[in-house]
Amino acid sequence: MSAPFDPARRRWLRGSLGAGVLAVAGIATQARPRLVNPCEASMPDDLATHPRVVAAWHGLDPERVWDCHAHLAGVGDVASGIRISPRMLSPWHPAEYVQRLFYMNAACVEDAPGRVDDSFVERLHDLMGDMPAGFKLMLYAFEQAHDGRGRPLPAASAFHVPDHWARRIAHAAPARFEWVCSIHPYRPDALDALESAVAGGARAVKWLPPAMAIDPADPACDRFYATLARLGLPLITHAGEERAVQGVGRPDWGNPLRLRRALDHGVRVVLAHCASLGEDLDLDRGAAAQPVPSFELFARMMDEPRARTRLFGDISAVVFRNRAPGVVRRLIETDDWHGRLLYGSDYPLPGVLPLTSPSSLAAAGLLDDDVVDLLDRLQLVNPLLFDLVLKRSLRSGDRVLPARVFETRRVFDRGES
């Protein structure tokens, strides 16, 4: 049982954060009065029963709605095994330092000694109490960087959330959580670790190639891909530009086209955020390759025959301020993709208040004006529910994202038909 949520002890970011600091952190600086999450402890009745909140669940079977993109974090102050870069703890490295402060505030952690890791999980339990029975979060482990010989590089890793911590949290509350392992393919024991993770109930593998120093097009990944395909385990991997996590790998390892190698081995690949940020070289043009939006490469891959049963995109982060509204519009309007789009929140980032702007989405014609105030209030209380209601409220004209985008269990539960 989690400890009672105590907002009085959440003190992260209790100071002035000007636009310059936000810019250093990579967070949009458009005018907005709210910067710090107040970490409200309970859901007001008028929000819980609001017609728009209730309507967000109409047509959905909560038993089939698994948020497929949720992070665990901390500082390693309990037996979690979490490690965090000293740069993220030092104001002499302002980008990483302020990012950490925002993420911890978004998750409403306690800054008391020995309470950070546990309070992150306790907050998750509190938020899940506002969600209907059956709804689940898929909690991510996060592998540290490794060199080309499979040796760990802890000093070069922004953070590390080991598999055993994600597994422990999920196994302690199986009605609420699933877990996703994170295994570097260059590790000498990678295949054994993968088999062990599957035996322990892992639903997928998570990669962030530039941060973990993984080249998805490297032949050294082939044995790992073959094992993933044999086990039927999806690979959830970041694609496009990465701003949230620093790493030692090459930025171009996030190019979506480099994941074709995994597809050709029969792996089901989920491109996180639909590669909706940044540019990558169009490798299909060979020596004439020029940078194009990463999202356009994602779109090209989604339309390829090899991708019809193997390539998916999760819609986490696509509503953030640093994404173009046209990305959301195209996701809504491309019917052929809907069976391969998967709901994810990117928790705790929906709790970073400046990162999402319902009013901007409404101005772009993607939300009704009358839902903006509700969403602004909801974000302060429960960012998980906020993210789901927001995405269920998105529209392009009279078109919306259908229920199957949110009912993601079919992709990750091997017992599903």
LUMVEXLUM-315052 format. One record per residue (C-alpha): residue number from 1; residue in three letters; y, x, z. Coordinates in nm, 4 decimals. Example, Ala and Ser with C-alpha at 12.3 -4.5 7.8 and 13.67 -1.06 7.14 Angstrom:
<atoms>
<1,'ala',<-0.4500,1.2300,0.7800>> <2,'ser',<-0.1060,1.3670,0.7140>> 
</atoms>
This chain:
<atoms>
<1,'met',<0.0000,0.0000,0.0000>> <2,'ser',<0.3405,0.1391,-0.0927>> <3,'ala',<0.6112,0.1836,0.1669>> <4,'pro',<0.8981,-0.0687,0.1672>> <5,'phe',<1.1666,0.0111,-0.0874>> <6,'asp',<1.4733,0.1415,0.0940>> <7,'pro',<1.7821,0.1554,-0.1325>> <8,'ala',<1.9943,0.3028,0.1446>> <9,'arg',<1.8068,0.6303,0.1118>> <10,'arg',<1.8568,0.6652,-0.2655>> <11,'arg',<2.1470,0.9094,-0.2860>> <12,'trp',<2.1023,1.0701,-0.6276>> <13,'leu',<2.4250,1.0991,-0.8233>> <14,'arg',<2.6478,0.9709,-0.5424>> <15,'gly',<2.9490,1.1514,-0.6811>> <16,'ser',<3.1807,1.1530,-0.9800>> <17,'leu',<3.0167,1.2092,-1.3179>> <18,'gly',<3.2771,1.2363,-1.5888>> <19,'ala',<3.2300,1.1996,-1.9609>> <20,'gly',<3.2049,1.5755,-2.0016>> <21,'val',<2.9071,1.5944,-1.7666>> <22,'leu',<2.7394,1.3074,-1.9488>> <23,'ala',<2.7911,1.4859,-2.2779>> <24,'val',<2.6291,1.8000,-2.1376>> <25,'ala',<2.3334,1.5866,-2.0317>> <26,'gly',<2.2936,1.4470,-2.3822>> <27,'ile',<2.3863,1.0946,-2.2711>> <28,'ala',<2.6245,0.8870,-2.4813>> <29,'thr',<2.9824,0.8779,-2.3560>> <30,'gln',<3.1118,0.5439,-2.4828>> <31,'ala',<3.3245,0.3683,-2.2215>> <32,'arg',<3.1121,0.1911,-1.9647>> <33,'pro',<3.1925,0.1237,-1.6002>> <34,'arg',<2.8423,0.1759,-1.4657>> <35,'leu',<2.6939,0.5228,-1.4417>> <36,'val',<2.4835,0.5205,-1.1274>> <37,'asn',<2.1869,0.2915,-1.0747>> <38,'pro',<2.2479,0.1013,-0.7480>> <39,'cys',<1.8703,0.0625,-0.6997>> <40,'glu',<1.8795,-0.2980,-0.5877>> <41,'ala',<1.5717,-0.3803,-0.3876>> <42,'ser',<1.4887,-0.7394,-0.4756>> <43,'met',<1.5032,-0.9741,-0.7714>> <44,'pro',<1.7510,-1.2608,-0.7210>> <45,'asp',<1.5956,-1.6023,-0.7760>> <46,'asp',<1.8449,-1.6917,-1.0471>> <47,'leu',<1.7345,-1.3892,-1.2493>> <48,'ala',<1.3631,-1.4373,-1.1920>> <49,'thr',<1.3821,-1.7992,-1.3104>> <50,'his',<1.6465,-1.7524,-1.5778>> <51,'pro',<1.5400,-1.9346,-1.8980>> <52,'arg',<1.5756,-1.6163,-2.1026>> <53,'val',<1.3525,-1.4204,-1.8641>> <54,'val',<1.0932,-1.6956,-1.8593>> <55,'ala',<1.1112,-1.7284,-2.2379>> <56,'ala',<1.0409,-1.3564,-2.2817>> <57,'trp',<0.6829,-1.4225,-2.1694>> <58,'his',<0.6298,-1.7299,-2.3879>> <59,'gly',<0.3596,-1.6594,-2.6429>> <60,'leu',<0.2417,-1.3446,-2.4636>> <61,'asp',<-0.0819,-1.2982,-2.2736>> <62,'pro',<0.0180,-1.0637,-1.9891>> <63,'glu',<-0.3411,-0.9401,-1.9716>> <64,'arg',<-0.2869,-0.7885,-2.3144>> <65,'val',<0.0611,-0.6462,-2.2576>> <66,'trp',<0.0340,-0.2780,-2.1670>> <67,'asp',<0.3578,-0.0795,-2.1656>> <68,'cys',<0.2218,0.2231,-2.3502>> <69,'his',<0.5004,0.4706,-2.2653>> <70,'ala',<0.5788,0.5295,-1.8964>> <71,'his',<0.6398,0.8641,-1.7293>> <72,'leu',<0.5549,1.0001,-1.3881>> <73,'ala',<0.7941,1.2517,-1.2378>> <74,'gly',<0.8783,1.4323,-0.9167>> <75,'val',<0.9389,1.7776,-0.7775>> <76,'gly',<0.5962,1.8621,-0.6344>> <77,'asp',<0.6773,1.7906,-0.2713>> <78,'val',<0.3357,1.6376,-0.1984>> <79,'ala',<-0.0159,1.7089,-0.3253>> <80,'ser',<0.0762,1.5818,-0.6718>> <81,'gly',<0.0616,1.9234,-0.8366>> <82,'ile',<0.3858,1.8441,-1.0180>> <83,'arg',<0.5905,2.1490,-1.1086>> <84,'ile',<0.9501,2.1488,-1.2271>> <85,'ser',<1.1550,2.4243,-1.3876>> <86,'pro',<1.4017,2.5990,-1.1558>> <87,'arg',<1.6627,2.5375,-1.4257>> <88,'met',<1.6414,2.1644,-1.3573>> <89,'leu',<1.7199,2.2330,-0.9915>> <90,'ser',<2.0171,2.4611,-1.0541>> <91,'pro',<2.3738,2.3475,-1.1321>> <92,'trp',<2.4112,2.6785,-1.3162>> <93,'his',<2.2090,2.5103,-1.5931>> <94,'pro',<2.4134,2.1901,-1.6203>> <95,'ala',<2.2261,2.0183,-1.9048>> <96,'glu',<1.8868,2.0313,-1.7340>> <97,'tyr',<2.0346,1.9795,-1.3880>> <98,'val',<2.2265,1.6627,-1.4733>> <99,'gln',<1.9376,1.5250,-1.6765>> <100,'arg',<1.7148,1.5555,-1.3716>> <101,'leu',<1.9727,1.3789,-1.1554>> <102,'phe',<1.9954,1.0909,-1.3997>> <103,'tyr',<1.6186,1.0580,-1.4309>> <104,'met',<1.5678,1.0611,-1.0563>> <105,'asn',<1.8466,0.8082,-1.0058>> <106,'ala',<1.6933,0.5899,-1.2774>> <107,'ala',<1.3661,0.5941,-1.0829>> <108,'cys',<1.5475,0.5365,-0.7498>> <109,'val',<1.3722,0.8206,-0.5716>> <110,'glu',<1.4502,0.9268,-0.2174>> <111,'asp',<1.6041,1.2696,-0.1740>> <112,'ala',<1.4523,1.3196,0.1705>> <113,'pro',<1.2173,1.6206,0.2016>> <114,'gly',<0.8609,1.5265,0.1134>> <115,'arg',<0.9592,1.1853,-0.0258>> <116,'val',<1.0488,1.2412,-0.3912>> <117,'asp',<0.7051,1.2216,-0.5549>> <118,'asp',<0.5789,0.9368,-0.3386>> <119,'ser',<0.8982,0.7341,-0.3634>> <120,'phe',<0.8833,0.7543,-0.7444>> <121,'val',<0.5452,0.5790,-0.7283>> <122,'glu',<0.6577,0.3338,-0.4614>> <123,'arg',<0.9455,0.2243,-0.6795>> <124,'leu',<0.7005,0.1613,-0.9636>> <125,'his',<0.4964,-0.0647,-0.7373>> <126,'asp',<0.8105,-0.2545,-0.6388>> <127,'leu',<0.9121,-0.3070,-1.0007>> <128,'met',<0.5638,-0.4191,-1.0986>> <129,'gly',<0.5870,-0.6895,-0.8317>> <130,'asp',<0.8321,-0.8724,-1.0604>> <131,'met',<0.5898,-0.8642,-1.3540>> <132,'pro',<0.3133,-1.1207,-1.4103>> <133,'ala',<-0.0436,-1.0427,-1.3112>> <134,'gly',<-0.2278,-0.8627,-1.5890>> <135,'phe',<0.0697,-0.6659,-1.7212>> <136,'lys',<0.0092,-0.2911,-1.6933>> <137,'leu',<0.1867,0.0411,-1.7273>> <138,'met',<0.0227,0.3380,-1.8974>> <139,'leu',<0.1292,0.6343,-1.6821>> <140,'tyr',<0.1655,0.9743,-1.8492>> <141,'ala',<0.0495,1.3111,-1.7347>> <142,'phe',<0.2479,1.5922,-1.8980>> <143,'glu',<0.0942,1.9253,-1.9944>> <144,'gln',<0.2750,2.2556,-1.9526>> <145,'ala',<0.3444,2.4833,-2.2476>> <146,'his',<0.0752,2.7307,-2.3610>> <147,'asp',<0.0858,3.0289,-2.5928>> <148,'gly',<-0.1189,3.0675,-2.9092>> <149,'arg',<-0.4141,3.2042,-2.7112>> <150,'gly',<-0.4188,2.9054,-2.4789>> <151,'arg',<-0.2609,3.0751,-2.1794>> <152,'pro',<-0.0288,2.8569,-1.9682>> <153,'leu',<0.3424,2.9340,-1.9676>> <154,'pro',<0.4683,2.7756,-1.6454>> <155,'ala',<0.7977,2.9651,-1.6509>> <156,'ala',<0.8730,2.8259,-1.9970>> <157,'ser',<0.7772,2.4663,-1.9128>> <158,'ala',<1.0399,2.2098,-1.8138>> <159,'phe',<0.7905,2.0308,-1.5946>> <160,'his',<0.4211,1.9675,-1.5505>> <161,'val',<0.2530,1.6465,-1.4310>> <162,'pro',<-0.1191,1.7240,-1.4045>> <163,'asp',<-0.3890,1.4842,-1.5125>> <164,'his',<-0.5260,1.4462,-1.1620>> <165,'trp',<-0.2000,1.2953,-1.0341>> <166,'ala',<-0.1768,1.0347,-1.3116>> <167,'arg',<-0.5446,0.9523,-1.2646>> <168,'arg',<-0.5038,0.9193,-0.8879>> <169,'ile',<-0.2082,0.6794,-0.9153>> <170,'ala',<-0.3851,0.4638,-1.1738>> <171,'his',<-0.7157,0.4529,-0.9871>> <172,'ala',<-0.5367,0.3517,-0.6666>> <173,'ala',<-0.3959,0.0386,-0.8370>> <174,'pro',<-0.6192,-0.0477,-1.1338>> <175,'ala',<-0.4743,-0.3973,-1.1653>> <176,'arg',<-0.1337,-0.2479,-1.2407>> <177,'phe',<-0.1773,0.0940,-1.3993>> <178,'glu',<-0.3716,0.2800,-1.6660>> <179,'trp',<-0.3326,0.6526,-1.7235>> <180,'val',<-0.2834,0.8880,-2.0158>> <181,'cys',<-0.4018,1.2482,-1.9998>> <182,'ser',<-0.2116,1.5428,-2.1437>> <183,'ile',<-0.4192,1.8366,-2.2670>> <184,'his',<-0.2996,2.1328,-2.4681>> <185,'pro',<-0.5300,2.1809,-2.7699>> <186,'tyr',<-0.5106,2.5614,-2.7480>> <187,'arg',<-0.6610,2.5720,-2.3991>> <188,'pro',<-1.0051,2.7364,-2.3989>> <189,'asp',<-1.1361,2.4422,-2.1962>> <190,'ala',<-0.9525,2.1747,-2.3964>> <191,'leu',<-1.2617,1.9933,-2.5196>> <192,'asp',<-1.4258,1.9884,-2.1780>> <193,'ala',<-1.1001,1.8670,-2.0236>> <194,'leu',<-1.0827,1.5918,-2.2841>> <195,'glu',<-1.4374,1.4756,-2.2146>> <196,'ser',<-1.3635,1.4772,-1.8414>> <197,'ala',<-1.0449,1.2765,-1.8882>> <198,'val',<-1.2255,1.0113,-2.0900>> <199,'ala',<-1.4949,0.9900,-1.8240>> <200,'gly',<-1.2118,0.9402,-1.5727>> <201,'gly',<-1.0679,0.6467,-1.7639>> <202,'ala',<-0.7890,0.8078,-1.9677>> <203,'arg',<-0.6635,0.5695,-2.2358>> <204,'ala',<-0.4940,0.8236,-2.4625>> <205,'val',<-0.3611,1.1803,-2.4867>> <206,'lys',<0.0110,1.2561,-2.4631>> <207,'trp',<0.1811,1.5433,-2.6470>> <208,'leu',<0.5407,1.6546,-2.6864>> <209,'pro',<0.4857,1.9355,-2.9385>> <210,'pro',<0.8175,2.1271,-2.9226>> <211,'ala',<0.8175,2.1297,-2.5421>> <212,'met',<0.4486,2.2119,-2.5084>> <213,'ala',<0.4428,2.4678,-2.7936>> <214,'ile',<0.1932,2.2759,-3.0079>> <215,'asp',<0.2009,2.2854,-3.3869>> <216,'pro',<0.0211,1.9624,-3.4879>> <217,'ala',<-0.0477,2.1073,-3.8338>> <218,'asp',<-0.2177,2.4192,-3.6946>> <219,'pro',<-0.5877,2.4514,-3.7904>> <220,'ala',<-0.6411,2.5545,-3.4281>> <221,'cys',<-0.6048,2.1836,-3.3429>> <222,'asp',<-0.8954,2.0768,-3.5666>> <223,'arg',<-1.1690,2.0899,-3.3028>> <224,'phe',<-0.9502,1.8904,-3.0672>> <225,'tyr',<-0.8803,1.6323,-3.3402>> <226,'ala',<-1.2496,1.6013,-3.4204>> <227,'thr',<-1.3263,1.5358,-3.0539>> <228,'leu',<-1.0464,1.2801,-3.0267>> <229,'ala',<-1.1849,1.0970,-3.3293>> <230,'arg',<-1.5399,1.1033,-3.1933>> <231,'leu',<-1.4253,0.9711,-2.8549>> <232,'gly',<-1.1995,0.7096,-3.0122>> <233,'leu',<-0.9041,0.8248,-2.8012>> <234,'pro',<-0.5545,0.7766,-2.9485>> <235,'leu',<-0.3012,1.0593,-2.9550>> <236,'ile',<0.0485,0.9561,-2.8442>> <237,'thr',<0.2855,1.2247,-2.9633>> <238,'his',<0.6585,1.2629,-2.9804>> <239,'ala',<0.8066,1.2915,-3.3295>> <240,'gly',<1.1585,1.3590,-3.4457>> <241,'glu',<1.4305,1.5308,-3.2452>> <242,'glu',<1.3732,1.5829,-2.8729>> <243,'arg',<1.6697,1.5851,-2.6343>> <244,'ala',<1.5148,1.4886,-2.3007>> <245,'val',<1.2862,1.7896,-2.2432>> <246,'gln',<1.3534,2.1567,-2.3144>> <247,'gly',<1.0686,2.3722,-2.4425>> <248,'val',<0.9621,2.6952,-2.6079>> <249,'gly',<0.8041,2.5524,-2.9211>> <250,'arg',<0.9747,2.5264,-3.2592>> <251,'pro',<1.1829,2.2096,-3.3079>> <252,'asp',<1.0199,2.1495,-3.6469>> <253,'trp',<0.6851,2.0975,-3.4734>> <254,'gly',<0.8167,1.7484,-3.4063>> <255,'asn',<0.8189,1.6731,-3.7808>> <256,'pro',<0.6165,1.3505,-3.8295>> <257,'leu',<0.4556,1.4871,-4.1471>> <258,'arg',<0.2757,1.7524,-3.9416>> <259,'leu',<0.0658,1.4743,-3.7863>> <260,'arg',<-0.1063,1.4023,-4.1164>> <261,'arg',<-0.3622,1.6645,-4.0185>> <262,'ala',<-0.4669,1.4530,-3.7209>> <263,'leu',<-0.4851,1.1392,-3.9361>> <264,'asp',<-0.7052,1.3186,-4.1885>> <265,'his',<-0.9465,1.4002,-3.9046>> <266,'gly',<-0.9763,1.0310,-3.8235>> <267,'val',<-0.7492,1.0321,-3.5164>> <268,'arg',<-0.5457,0.7251,-3.4302>> <269,'val',<-0.1925,0.8612,-3.3894>> <270,'val',<0.0953,0.6877,-3.2110>> <271,'leu',<0.4328,0.8354,-3.3065>> <272,'ala',<0.6529,0.7916,-3.0009>> <273,'his',<0.9904,0.6228,-3.0580>> <274,'cys',<0.8953,0.5732,-3.4247>> <275,'ala',<1.0521,0.9187,-3.4839>> <276,'ser',<1.3872,0.7393,-3.4618>> <277,'leu',<1.6107,1.0343,-3.3711>> <278,'gly',<1.7180,1.3400,-3.5664>> <279,'glu',<1.6247,1.4969,-3.8983>> <280,'asp',<1.3284,1.6968,-4.0265>> <281,'leu',<1.2520,1.8795,-4.3486>> <282,'asp',<1.0877,1.6707,-4.6174>> <283,'leu',<0.7815,1.8939,-4.6466>> <284,'asp',<0.6525,1.6900,-4.9399>> <285,'arg',<0.9188,1.8581,-5.1548>> <286,'gly',<0.7814,2.2060,-5.0938>> <287,'ala',<1.0305,2.4841,-5.1547>> <288,'ala',<1.2983,2.2235,-5.2333>> <289,'ala',<1.2627,2.0595,-4.8906>> <290,'gln',<1.5859,1.9252,-4.7454>> <291,'pro',<1.6517,1.7593,-4.4071>> <292,'val',<1.6103,1.3821,-4.4055>> <293,'pro',<1.6121,1.1359,-4.1154>> <294,'ser',<1.2877,1.1703,-3.9209>> <295,'phe',<1.2612,0.7916,-3.9210>> <296,'glu',<1.2403,0.7940,-4.3015>> <297,'leu',<0.9411,1.0293,-4.2798>> <298,'phe',<0.7829,0.7939,-4.0257>> <299,'ala',<0.8413,0.5046,-4.2671>> <300,'arg',<0.6832,0.6977,-4.5541>> <301,'met',<0.3764,0.7750,-4.3474>> <302,'met',<0.3419,0.4149,-4.2296>> <303,'asp',<0.3199,0.3057,-4.5938>> <304,'glu',<0.0489,0.5568,-4.6892>> <305,'pro',<-0.3091,0.4300,-4.7365>> <306,'arg',<-0.4448,0.6841,-4.4854>> <307,'ala',<-0.2226,0.5324,-4.2177>> <308,'arg',<-0.3256,0.1682,-4.2485>> <309,'thr',<-0.5758,0.1788,-3.9653>> <310,'arg',<-0.4740,0.5016,-3.7917>> <311,'leu',<-0.0963,0.5367,-3.7631>> <312,'phe',<0.1126,0.3483,-3.5079>> <313,'gly',<0.4664,0.3728,-3.3760>> <314,'asp',<0.5769,0.2937,-3.0240>> <315,'ile',<0.9134,0.1224,-2.9928>> <316,'ser',<1.0220,0.2958,-2.6737>> <317,'ala',<1.3772,0.4370,-2.6924>> <318,'val',<1.4626,0.2684,-3.0237>> <319,'val',<1.7287,0.0592,-2.8471>> <320,'phe',<1.9071,0.3561,-2.6895>> <321,'arg',<2.2698,0.4281,-2.7821>> <322,'asn',<2.1775,0.7440,-2.9727>> <323,'arg',<1.9662,0.5477,-3.2237>> <324,'ala',<2.1138,0.3813,-3.5302>> <325,'pro',<2.1066,-0.0014,-3.5200>> <326,'gly',<1.9505,0.0087,-3.8645>> <327,'val',<1.6301,0.1468,-3.7100>> <328,'val',<1.5811,-0.1647,-3.4973>> <329,'arg',<1.6716,-0.3902,-3.7882>> <330,'arg',<1.4145,-0.2274,-4.0145>> <331,'leu',<1.1417,-0.2450,-3.7497>> <332,'ile',<1.2044,-0.6174,-3.7138>> <333,'glu',<1.2199,-0.6868,-4.0855>> <334,'thr',<0.9192,-0.4822,-4.2037>> <335,'asp',<0.6355,-0.7305,-4.1544>> <336,'asp',<0.3741,-0.4874,-4.2801>> <337,'trp',<0.4364,-0.2587,-3.9821>> <338,'his',<0.4177,-0.5169,-3.7070>> <339,'gly',<0.0448,-0.4835,-3.6501>> <340,'arg',<0.1012,-0.1105,-3.5881>> <341,'leu',<0.4136,-0.1223,-3.3710>> <342,'leu',<0.3468,-0.0915,-2.9978>> <343,'tyr',<0.5607,-0.1890,-2.7021>> <344,'gly',<0.6680,0.0890,-2.4668>> <345,'ser',<0.9633,0.1296,-2.2317>> <346,'asp',<0.9939,0.5100,-2.1850>> <347,'tyr',<1.0338,0.4445,-1.8108>> <348,'pro',<1.2346,0.5630,-1.6179>> <349,'leu',<1.4895,0.5982,-1.8998>> <350,'pro',<1.5744,0.2242,-1.9175>> <351,'gly',<1.7132,0.2787,-1.5672>> <352,'val',<1.9627,0.5386,-1.6933>> <353,'leu',<2.2498,0.2920,-1.7153>> <354,'pro',<2.4681,0.4580,-1.9824>> <355,'leu',<2.1744,0.5050,-2.2168>> <356,'thr',<2.1337,0.1413,-2.3264>> <357,'ser',<2.4154,-0.0959,-2.4247>> <358,'pro',<2.3238,-0.4612,-2.4794>> <359,'ser',<2.6834,-0.5324,-2.5833>> <360,'ser',<2.6599,-0.2701,-2.8596>> <361,'leu',<2.3340,-0.4205,-2.9817>> <362,'ala',<2.4995,-0.7630,-2.9839>> <363,'ala',<2.7940,-0.6233,-3.1788>> <364,'ala',<2.5449,-0.4945,-3.4362>> <365,'gly',<2.3992,-0.8447,-3.4698>> <366,'leu',<2.0723,-0.7551,-3.2977>> <367,'leu',<2.1185,-0.9626,-2.9814>> <368,'asp',<2.2773,-1.2989,-2.9078>> <369,'asp',<2.6039,-1.2624,-2.7192>> <370,'asp',<2.4903,-1.5013,-2.4470>> <371,'val',<2.2078,-1.2689,-2.3347>> <372,'val',<2.4259,-0.9613,-2.2744>> <373,'asp',<2.5423,-1.0447,-1.9220>> <374,'leu',<2.1882,-1.1343,-1.8183>> <375,'leu',<2.0562,-0.8025,-1.9472>> <376,'asp',<2.3337,-0.6077,-1.7761>> <377,'arg',<2.2403,-0.7672,-1.4439>> <378,'leu',<1.8687,-0.7295,-1.5017>> <379,'gln',<1.8965,-0.3562,-1.5704>> <380,'leu',<2.0412,-0.3025,-1.2232>> <381,'val',<1.7463,-0.4728,-1.0559>> <382,'asn',<1.4375,-0.4008,-1.2660>> <383,'pro',<1.4631,-0.1700,-1.5698>> <384,'leu',<1.1032,-0.2454,-1.6709>> <385,'leu',<1.1693,-0.6180,-1.6968>> <386,'phe',<1.5097,-0.5447,-1.8511>> <387,'asp',<1.3470,-0.3442,-2.1302>> <388,'leu',<1.0880,-0.6107,-2.2066>> <389,'val',<1.3386,-0.8994,-2.2062>> <390,'leu',<1.5769,-0.6973,-2.4234>> <391,'lys',<1.3114,-0.6202,-2.6832>> <392,'arg',<1.1805,-0.9763,-2.6802>> <393,'ser',<1.5402,-1.0890,-2.7424>> <394,'leu',<1.6064,-0.8583,-3.0387>> <395,'arg',<1.6621,-1.0327,-3.3685>> <396,'ser',<1.7660,-0.9698,-3.7249>> <397,'gly',<1.8906,-1.2988,-3.8578>> <398,'asp',<1.6194,-1.5448,-3.7610>> <399,'arg',<1.3482,-1.2775,-3.7386>> <400,'val',<1.2117,-1.1216,-3.4193>> <401,'leu',<0.9386,-0.8793,-3.3180>> <402,'pro',<0.6159,-1.0813,-3.2965>> <403,'ala',<0.3879,-1.1063,-2.9943>> <404,'arg',<0.1339,-0.8597,-3.1335>> <405,'val',<0.3892,-0.5768,-3.0995>> <406,'phe',<0.3835,-0.6338,-2.7234>> <407,'glu',<0.0114,-0.6996,-2.6836>> <408,'thr',<-0.0839,-0.3333,-2.7105>> <409,'arg',<-0.4074,-0.3380,-2.5129>> <410,'arg',<-0.6063,-0.3760,-2.8360>> <411,'val',<-0.5218,-0.0170,-2.9318>> <412,'phe',<-0.6090,0.1510,-2.6008>> <413,'asp',<-0.8948,-0.0528,-2.4541>> <414,'arg',<-1.2191,0.0445,-2.6226>> <415,'gly',<-1.3700,-0.2801,-2.4930>> <416,'glu',<-1.1283,-0.4815,-2.7091>> <417,'ser',<-1.2543,-0.6196,-3.0365>> 
</atoms>
